[in-house]
Amino acid sequence: MKKIDRETVQRILDTAEIVDVVSDYVNLKRRGSSYLGLCPFHNERTPSFSVSKSKNICKCFSCGKGGSPVNFVMEIEQISYSEALRYLAKKYNIEIKEHEMTDEERERESERASLFAVNEFALSHFESNLYDTTDGKEIGLSYFYDRGLTDASIKKFHLGYAMEQSDDLLLAATGKGYNVKYLVDTGLCIRTDQGRVYDRFKGRVIFPVFSVSGKVIAFGGRTLKKDLAKYVNSPESLIYHKSNQLYGMYQAKPAIVKHDKCILVEGYMDVISMSQSGVENVVASSGTSLTEGQIRMIHRFTENVTVIYDGDAAGIKASLRGIDMLLAEGLNIKVLLLPDGDDPDSFSRKHTSSELEEYIKQNEVDFIQFKTGILLQGVENDPIARSKVIADIVRSIAVIPEQVTRNIYIKECSRRLEIDERVVSSEVNKQVKALAEKAAEKRLKKSGNDSVDKLENEEKADIEESTREKDLEAAIRNAENQSGTIQFLRPYEKGLLRYVLRYGMLDLCDSIDDTGNPVPVKVIDYIADELKIDDLTFVNADILSTFNEALNISKGDWETDRNRNDAQLMEKRSEYIANGEAQLRETETDIATIERKEKLIVENADRIFQEGKDSFAMLYIEKTLSSHPDSNIRDLTLELVADKHVLSKVHTKYAHIETDEERLGELVPRAIFEYKDAILECRIRKLHDDLRRVASSPTADPEEIRSLMEAHVQLQRLRGEFAKYLGERIINPRK
């Protein structure tokens, strides 16, 4: 097995754009200089997932997840660092150069890669069977043609055929070196209790299931025989969780975003036939009851859903729970009932694209109209049955999270069912209150269980503590003090690290070398030197490791990378000036005007060049560390460089707002002295503890007490000097 070389990794990191990558999974909307969408990592109704194009990172300010393009892909696809790099390389058509991995690196490679590889092989094998074998053409392909599918649709959804031979895929895969274990783990093959292995999908047409990013994660197989179960599907696996997947989402995603609407159907053929008819924003729950995971996936791309039902009233009533789940997620629901005897597959084959779209537009109705029409059938003159229907609709309205939307539906329900609006509103409010109490009770129960567990743990700890030897007490107290020091210093250390990550490679000031010449000092070097002077080291392990990684980056390929960037910027500068001068020659004739405007062009070109240099320097460390293989370093970097708020244009239109970058000469030294002052505070606290301990001892040594008091006086004097210094200490920033 081989590992991607550093040059390729850097190309991937330089090429991958966070907005482009996240848009494959989340519908983003522009918000100032950033983009905003619903977080794909947790259930939310109000967007809190921010994507910064300039920083090339994303972050959810509710759950905290996010990162660089590599980090995001790792989290959303649950794959390793190496797999995420390969995913992005494929997305951006970057050729991967590799070198041999060590044994240790091979062991770290995820099992998921093997499962995906086996599925990819199976996909290719099934597709080849369909077009390249006699049985595939005569049985599988004929079936798809009979169902009205074109070759374009068959290839778009990668349909295939599994041969009748029970070990066809098994022999083909093992012949190519694939491990039987992964064939069984993905569900492509079944192992009996006796140890025999055979193909799961033998003699069936194949419908591959893709993740939202386009990885094949499962298969559905339909038999053409009458004496077998019609459909067989892949079981749950490490890479496939049915409750979180929707059939056709990968193909439908662009159309859903474009139309800002998702059409939800039931089966594979419903999706394919409607897509072939031109309605491409359609997905299927694959014959299962709708789940919260599937609904959240839809909500990531749109708030508008149309659910299509065929004319089977019994089946519709059994599926109405799905509407309530969609409403509870905050989605806007329309429902479409097809004519009796039709399903989305058959109906779409009978109509053109424009006819299908027009039918949907004219016949989709809100959920109240739909539920009343379905549930009131046959009970119009039965008051008790009618009251049950009304109660059912009230429960549906009550799950809607937005009060304004609930009020609109209360009015609609009152009008349609000819009931006093106040009565409906009262009943809805009762249901809302009941749901809130139920949710609170559930949280309380969970909290109670946690408290019981905590109490049991504390009692157990007390018993263990009472059995310890007395001579351990001092060590325990010392450990507690050390832990308290670490937590006390953490915000100060994070403050310094933030300047390192954001501005580390910017020039802060000048120092004088041995020859008397000024030498620029970077932010990261200034901070490192200040810590070294007083022999200080960060005490928080994650901050220390991140700081050390930043130092390594600053000493590594910085000069080479900077020179390459400067060359590219200089080329753009020359191009900018040349284009500007060419335009002047075409539009201006006055020599004085031409000279004045030429000067402005050069000034603008120089400004753009310098901004490009500064931007490259500012992003150099954080860009690398936000894609670091170590998750602790990645997460801490993301936490410190992500901006939760963007300054409104109203504040910057008429006045210049001074940025942190412009105030580095003041802010960085102050942060260092505040950190050193905090260390003095910790040392003074420790002296207080030592004084109390020594003074309370029956065998107190007066000399030791005097020594501790002198040390305390010295630290207090030093801290007083720090207080004055913090008010005066400002260096002249480098212009």
ZAMARGU-4260 file (C-alpha; in steps of 0.2 Angstrom, whole numbers, plus 5000, padded with zeros to 4 digits):
<rodrens>
0) 5000/5000/5000 | 5006/5017/4996 | 5005/5035/5004 | 5001/5051/4995 | 5017/5062/4994
5) 5019/5079/5002 | 5019/5088/4985 | 5002/5080/4980 | 4995/5084/4997 | 4999/5102/4996
10) 4991/5103/4978 | 4975/5096/4985 | 4975/5108/5000 | 4979/5123/4988 | 4965/5118/4976
15) 4951/5112/4987 | 4938/5126/4990 | 4928/5125/5005 | 4912/5133/4998 | 4913/5121/4983
20) 4916/5106/4994 | 4902/5110/5007 | 4890/5114/4993 | 4890/5095/4989 | 4882/5092/5005
25) 4873/5108/5011 | 4863/5122/5002 | 4873/5137/5006 | 4867/5155/5005 | 4878/5171/5005
30) 4878/5181/5021 | 4890/5195/5019 | 4907/5189/5015 | 4903/5171/5021 | 4890/5158/5018
35) 4877/5150/5029 | 4868/5134/5029 | 4860/5121/5040 | 4873/5110/5049 | 4875/5093/5042
40) 4882/5086/5058 | 4867/5089/5070 | 4848/5092/5069 | 4844/5111/5068 | 4831/5122/5060
45) 4840/5138/5061 | 4856/5139/5050 | 4872/5141/5061 | 4884/5132/5049 | 4896/5146/5043
50) 4908/5144/5028 | 4922/5157/5025 | 4928/5157/5008 | 4943/5168/5012 | 4949/5157/5026
55) 4944/5141/5017 | 4936/5134/5033 | 4919/5130/5039 | 4912/5129/5057 | 4895/5126/5066
60) 4893/5138/5080 | 4881/5126/5088 | 4889/5109/5089 | 4907/5116/5085 | 4911/5104/5070
65) 4919/5110/5054 | 4936/5113/5048 | 4946/5114/5031 | 4939/5105/5016 | 4949/5089/5021
70) 4943/5090/5039 | 4925/5093/5033 | 4925/5078/5021 | 4933/5067/5035 | 4919/5071/5046
75) 4904/5071/5034 | 4910/5054/5026 | 4918/5047/5042 | 4934/5043/5032 | 4952/5044/5036
80) 4964/5058/5032 | 4971/5049/5018 | 4954/5044/5011 | 4948/5062/5012 | 4963/5068/5002
85) 4960/5055/4989 | 4941/5060/4988 | 4947/5078/4985 | 4960/5073/4972 | 4947/5064/4962
90) 4934/5079/4964 | 4947/5091/4957 | 4956/5079/4944 | 4972/5080/4953 | 4985/5066/4949
95) 4991/5057/4965 | 5009/5054/4967 | 5013/5041/4980 | 5027/5032/4990 | 5027/5016/4999
100) 5019/5016/5017 | 5027/5009/5032 | 5020/4994/5041 | 5013/5006/5055 | 5005/5017/5042
105) 4997/5002/5033 | 4989/4997/5050 | 4981/5014/5052 | 4972/5014/5036 | 4954/5013/5038
110) 4944/4997/5035 | 4931/5008/5027 | 4943/5011/5012 | 4942/4992/5009 | 4923/4991/5010
115) 4921/5006/4997 | 4934/4998/4986 | 4924/4981/4986 | 4908/4991/4982 | 4916/5000/4968
120) 4922/4984/4960 | 4904/4976/4962 | 4896/4991/4954 | 4908/4990/4939 | 4905/4971/4938
125) 4886/4972/4938 | 4886/4986/4925 | 4897/4975/4914 | 4886/4960/4916 | 4871/4970/4910
130) 4879/4976/4894 | 4892/4963/4890 | 4884/4946/4894 | 4870/4936/4886 | 4860/4934/4902
135) 4863/4952/4906 | 4856/4958/4889 | 4842/4946/4887 | 4836/4947/4905 | 4842/4962/4914
140) 4843/4975/4900 | 4826/4968/4892 | 4818/4971/4909 | 4824/4989/4910 | 4819/4993/4892
145) 4802/4985/4895 | 4800/4997/4910 | 4803/5011/4897 | 4821/5016/4903 | 4833/5023/4891
150) 4852/5019/4890 | 4855/5037/4897 | 4845/5034/4912 | 4852/5016/4915 | 4869/5023/4915
155) 4865/5039/4925 | 4859/5028/4939 | 4872/5014/4936 | 4860/5000/4935 | 4866/4983/4933
160) 4863/4964/4933 | 4869/4950/4945 | 4872/4933/4936 | 4861/4918/4941 | 4878/4909/4946
165) 4879/4909/4965 | 4897/4913/4965 | 4899/4924/4950 | 4904/4940/4960 | 4913/4930/4973
170) 4925/4922/4960 | 4927/4939/4950 | 4931/4949/4966 | 4943/4936/4974 | 4951/4934/4957
175) 4956/4952/4957 | 4963/4951/4975 | 4948/4957/4985 | 4946/4949/5003 | 4931/4938/5006
180) 4929/4947/5023 | 4925/4963/5015 | 4913/4955/5002 | 4903/4948/5017 | 4905/4964/5028
185) 4897/4974/5014 | 4883/4961/5012 | 4888/4958/4994 | 4890/4940/4999 | 4883/4929/5013
190) 4892/4917/5023 | 4882/4902/5030 | 4885/4894/5047 | 4894/4880/5038 | 4906/4892/5031
195) 4900/4892/5013 | 4900/4909/5004 | 4888/4914/4990 | 4882/4930/4981 | 4867/4939/4989
200) 4860/4946/4973 | 4861/4932/4961 | 4849/4933/4947 | 4843/4950/4950 | 4843/4967/4942
205) 4854/4979/4952 | 4850/4997/4959 | 4866/5004/4967 | 4863/5016/4982 | 4875/5031/4982
210) 4880/5042/4997 | 4877/5061/4994 | 4895/5063/4989 | 4893/5049/4975 | 4901/5034/4984
215) 4892/5018/4981 | 4887/5012/4999 | 4874/4998/4996 | 4864/4989/4983 | 4846/4984/4980
220) 4842/4969/4969 | 4825/4965/4961 | 4821/4947/4956 | 4811/4944/4940 | 4804/4928/4946
225) 4788/4926/4955 | 4793/4913/4968 | 4806/4924/4977 | 4805/4940/4988 | 4804/4954/4975
230) 4818/4965/4983 | 4834/4960/4992 | 4844/4975/5000 | 4861/4977/5007 | 4861/4975/5026
235) 4868/4989/5038 | 4887/4990/5037 | 4901/5001/5043 | 4898/5012/5027 | 4879/5010/5025
240) 4866/5016/5037 | 4849/5015/5029 | 4840/5027/5040 | 4852/5041/5035 | 4851/5038/5016
245) 4839/5042/5002 | 4839/5034/4985 | 4843/5046/4971 | 4849/5060/4982 | 4867/5060/4974
250) 4859/5062/4956 | 4845/5074/4962 | 4855/5086/4973 | 4858/5099/4960 | 4840/5100/4954
255) 4834/5101/4972 | 4845/5116/4975 | 4840/5124/4959 | 4821/5122/4961 | 4822/5124/4980
260) 4811/5109/4982 | 4812/5090/4985 | 4800/5078/4978 | 4798/5062/4989 | 4792/5046/4982
265) 4794/5027/4988 | 4803/5016/4976 | 4819/5015/4964 | 4809/5015/4948 | 4798/5030/4954
270) 4814/5040/4955 | 4822/5034/4939 | 4806/5036/4928 | 4802/5054/4935 | 4820/5059/4932
275) 4820/5052/4914 | 4804/5062/4912 | 4813/5078/4916 | 4808/5080/4935 | 4825/5077/4942
280) 4823/5084/4960 | 4816/5067/4966 | 4822/5055/4979 | 4815/5039/4987 | 4814/5032/5005
285) 4817/5015/4997 | 4801/5007/5003 | 4804/5011/5022 | 4796/5022/5034 | 4803/5040/5033
290) 4816/5043/5046 | 4823/5058/5055 | 4840/5055/5047 | 4832/5055/5030 | 4822/5071/5034
295) 4838/5080/5040 | 4847/5076/5024 | 4833/5084/5014 | 4833/5099/5025 | 4851/5102/5021
300) 4846/5106/5003 | 4829/5114/5004 | 4814/5118/5016 | 4801/5113/5003 | 4795/5095/5001
305) 4781/5088/4990 | 4776/5070/4995 | 4769/5060/4981 | 4756/5046/4985 | 4748/5034/4973
310) 4729/5030/4975 | 4730/5017/4988 | 4721/5024/5003 | 4726/5011/5015 | 4744/5014/5011
315) 4742/5032/5012 | 4735/5031/5030 | 4749/5021/5035 | 4762/5033/5029 | 4754/5049/5036
320) 4766/5049/5051 | 4780/5054/5039 | 4771/5070/5036 | 4771/5074/5055 | 4789/5071/5055
325) 4793/5082/5041 | 4782/5096/5049 | 4792/5094/5065 | 4808/5097/5056 | 4801/5114/5051
330) 4799/5109/5032 | 4785/5116/5021 | 4775/5101/5015 | 4764/5099/5000 | 4756/5082/4996
335) 4751/5076/4979 | 4739/5062/4976 | 4740/5052/4959 | 4725/5045/4950 | 4719/5028/4955
340) 4730/5014/4948 | 4745/5025/4945 | 4761/5027/4954 | 4775/5039/4950 | 4784/5027/4939
345) 4768/5023/4928 | 4762/5041/4928 | 4778/5048/4923 | 4779/5036/4908 | 4762/5041/4902
350) 4766/5060/4902 | 4779/5072/4895 | 4790/5082/4906 | 4780/5098/4904 | 4764/5088/4908
355) 4771/5080/4923 | 4777/5097/4930 | 4761/5105/4926 | 4751/5091/4935 | 4762/5093/4950
360) 4760/5112/4951 | 4741/5111/4949 | 4737/5096/4960 | 4749/5098/4975 | 4740/5104/4991
365) 4745/5108/5009 | 4744/5094/5021 | 4728/5100/5030 | 4718/5099/5014 | 4726/5082/5010
370) 4723/5075/5027 | 4705/5081/5028 | 4702/5074/5011 | 4709/5057/5016 | 4703/5055/5034
375) 4686/5062/5032 | 4681/5050/5018 | 4666/5040/5024 | 4664/5049/5040 | 4657/5065/5036
380) 4641/5061/5045 | 4649/5053/5060 | 4652/5066/5073 | 4664/5055/5084 | 4674/5049/5069
385) 4675/5067/5063 | 4681/5073/5080 | 4695/5060/5079 | 4700/5067/5062 | 4700/5084/5069
390) 4711/5079/5084 | 4723/5070/5072 | 4725/5086/5061 | 4727/5097/5077 | 4741/5085/5083
395) 4750/5088/5066 | 4749/5107/5068 | 4756/5106/5085 | 4772/5098/5080 | 4776/5113/5069
400) 4791/5122/5078 | 4787/5140/5071 | 4773/5149/5080 | 4769/5160/5065 | 4767/5145/5054
405) 4756/5136/5067 | 4745/5151/5067 | 4743/5151/5048 | 4738/5132/5048 | 4726/5135/5063
410) 4717/5148/5052 | 4717/5136/5038 | 4711/5121/5048 | 4697/5132/5056 | 4691/5137/5038
415) 4691/5120/5030 | 4683/5111/5045 | 4671/5125/5049 | 4677/5126/5067 | 4679/5141/5078
420) 4697/5147/5076 | 4698/5149/5095 | 4694/5131/5098 | 4707/5125/5086 | 4720/5137/5093
425) 4716/5131/5111 | 4717/5113/5106 | 4734/5116/5097 | 4741/5125/5112 | 4736/5111/5123
430) 4745/5099/5112 | 4760/5110/5111 | 4761/5111/5130 | 4759/5092/5131 | 4773/5090/5119
435) 4784/5102/5128 | 4781/5093/5145 | 4785/5077/5137 | 4801/5083/5130 | 4805/5091/5147
440) 4801/5075/5156 | 4812/5065/5144 | 4827/5077/5147 | 4824/5077/5166 | 4823/5058/5166
445) 4840/5057/5157 | 4847/5070/5168 | 4841/5060/5183 | 4849/5045/5177 | 4865/5054/5174
450) 4864/5062/5192 | 4862/5044/5199 | 4877/5038/5190 | 4887/5053/5195 | 4881/5051/5214
455) 4886/5032/5213 | 4903/5037/5206 | 4906/5050/5219 | 4901/5038/5233 | 4913/5025/5226
460) 4927/5038/5225 | 4924/5043/5243 | 4926/5025/5248 | 4942/5023/5238 | 4948/5040/5245
465) 4946/5034/5263 | 4956/5019/5260 | 4971/5028/5253 | 4987/5030/5263 | 4989/5047/5272
470) 5006/5051/5263 | 4997/5052/5246 | 4987/5067/5252 | 5001/5080/5248 | 5003/5072/5230
475) 4984/5073/5227 | 4984/5091/5233 | 4998/5095/5222 | 4990/5087/5207 | 4974/5097/5210
480) 4984/5113/5211 | 4993/5109/5195 | 4976/5105/5186 | 4969/5122/5192 | 4985/5131/5185
485) 4983/5122/5168 | 4964/5128/5167 | 4968/5145/5174 | 4982/5148/5161 | 4972/5140/5146
490) 4963/5156/5140 | 4979/5166/5140 | 4989/5152/5131 | 4974/5151/5118 | 4975/5170/5116
495) 4994/5169/5111 | 4991/5154/5100 | 4977/5163/5091 | 4989/5177/5086 | 5002/5163/5080
500) 4988/5155/5069 | 4981/5170/5062 | 4996/5182/5060 | 5011/5171/5063 | 5020/5174/5047
505) 5017/5193/5046 | 5031/5204/5050 | 5028/5213/5067 | 5043/5224/5070 | 5062/5225/5067
510) 5076/5219/5077 | 5095/5225/5075 | 5107/5212/5070 | 5126/5211/5074 | 5130/5223/5060
515) 5117/5236/5065 | 5105/5233/5051 | 5086/5231/5054 | 5080/5213/5053 | 5061/5209/5052
520) 5054/5199/5066 | 5038/5189/5063 | 5024/5187/5075 | 5027/5169/5078 | 5046/5172/5081
525) 5042/5187/5093 | 5031/5176/5104 | 5043/5161/5104 | 5058/5173/5108 | 5048/5181/5122
530) 5044/5164/5130 | 5061/5158/5128 | 5068/5173/5137 | 5059/5168/5153 | 5061/5149/5150
535) 5042/5147/5148 | 5032/5133/5140 | 5014/5131/5137 | 5006/5120/5150 | 4991/5114/5140
540) 4996/5099/5130 | 4985/5103/5115 | 4991/5121/5114 | 5009/5116/5116 | 5008/5103/5102
545) 4999/5115/5090 | 5012/5129/5094 | 5026/5117/5090 | 5018/5112/5074 | 5016/5130/5069
550) 5035/5133/5073 | 5039/5118/5062 | 5029/5125/5048 | 5037/5143/5049 | 5054/5135/5048
555) 5050/5123/5034 | 5045/5127/5016 | 5040/5145/5020 | 5053/5153/5009 | 5050/5142/4994
560) 5031/5144/4995 | 5032/5162/4998 | 5043/5165/4983 | 5032/5154/4972 | 5017/5165/4978
565) 5026/5181/4975 | 5030/5176/4957 | 5012/5172/4954 | 5007/5189/4961 | 5020/5198/4951
570) 5014/5190/4935 | 4996/5196/4940 | 5003/5213/4944 | 5011/5214/4927 | 4995/5208/4918
575) 4985/5221/4928 | 4996/5235/4923 | 4997/5229/4905 | 4978/5228/4903 | 4975/5245/4911
580) 4988/5254/4900 | 4980/5245/4885 | 4963/5252/4890 | 4970/5269/4892 | 4977/5269/4875
585) 4960/5266/4868 | 4950/5278/4878 | 4962/5293/4882 | 4971/5305/4871 | 4977/5318/4883
590) 4995/5315/4889 | 4993/5322/4906 | 4978/5312/4909 | 4986/5296/4903 | 5001/5299/4915
595) 4990/5302/4930 | 4980/5287/4927 | 4995/5276/4923 | 5002/5281/4940 | 4985/5276/4948
600) 4985/5259/4939 | 5003/5256/4946 | 4998/5261/4963 | 4982/5249/4963 | 4993/5235/4956
605) 5006/5238/4970 | 4991/5238/4983 | 4984/5222/4976 | 5001/5214/4976 | 5004/5218/4994
610) 4987/5213/4999 | 4990/5196/4991 | 5007/5194/5000 | 4999/5198/5017 | 4984/5187/5014
615) 4996/5172/5009 | 5006/5175/5025 | 4991/5177/5036 | 4983/5160/5030 | 5000/5151/5029
620) 5000/5143/5046 | 4981/5141/5049 | 4978/5134/5032 | 4990/5120/5035 | 4985/5116/5053
625) 4967/5116/5049 | 4970/5101/5038 | 4982/5093/5050 | 4981/5074/5052 | 4980/5076/5071
630) 4961/5080/5076 | 4966/5089/5092 | 4977/5101/5082 | 4964/5103/5068 | 4950/5106/5081
635) 4960/5119/5091 | 4965/5128/5075 | 4947/5129/5069 | 4941/5135/5086 | 4954/5150/5086
640) 4953/5155/5068 | 4934/5154/5064 | 4925/5171/5065 | 4907/5169/5072 | 4902/5187/5067
645) 4906/5197/5052 | 4906/5216/5054 | 4891/5224/5044 | 4894/5234/5029 | 4885/5248/5038
650) 4899/5250/5050 | 4913/5250/5037 | 4904/5261/5023 | 4908/5278/5030 | 4922/5275/5043
655) 4938/5264/5044 | 4937/5251/5057 | 4954/5247/5064 | 4958/5229/5063 | 4968/5217/5074
660) 4980/5215/5060 | 4984/5234/5061 | 4985/5234/5080 | 4997/5219/5081 | 5011/5230/5088
665) 5000/5234/5103 | 4990/5218/5104 | 5004/5204/5103 | 5015/5212/5117 | 5000/5215/5128
670) 4995/5197/5126 | 5012/5191/5131 | 5013/5201/5146 | 4996/5196/5152 | 5001/5178/5150
675) 5016/5181/5161 | 5006/5191/5173 | 4994/5176/5174 | 5009/5164/5178 | 5014/5176/5192
680) 4997/5175/5199 | 4998/5156/5199 | 5015/5156/5208 | 5008/5168/5221 | 4993/5157/5224
685) 5005/5142/5226 | 5015/5152/5239 | 4999/5156/5249 | 4996/5138/5249 | 5013/5133/5255
690) 5013/5147/5268 | 4996/5140/5275 | 5003/5123/5275 | 5019/5127/5284 | 5012/5139/5296
695) 4998/5126/5302 | 5011/5113/5304 | 5015/5109/5323 | 5033/5108/5318 | 5034/5124/5308
700) 5051/5130/5303 | 5052/5149/5306 | 5066/5150/5293 | 5056/5142/5280 | 5041/5153/5283
705) 5052/5169/5282 | 5059/5162/5265 | 5042/5160/5258 | 5036/5177/5264 | 5052/5185/5255
710) 5048/5176/5239 | 5030/5182/5241 | 5035/5200/5243 | 5047/5199/5227 | 5033/5191/5217
715) 5021/5205/5222 | 5033/5218/5218 | 5037/5210/5201 | 5018/5210/5198 | 5016/5228/5202
720) 5030/5232/5189 | 5020/5221/5176 | 5004/5231/5180 | 5013/5248/5175 | 5022/5239/5160
725) 5005/5233/5153 | 4999/5251/5153 | 5014/5258/5144 | 5022/5244/5134 | 5019/5246/5115
730) 5031/5243/5101 | 5032/5252/5085 | 5025/5241/5071 | 5034/5238/5055 | 5027/5248/5041
</rodrens>
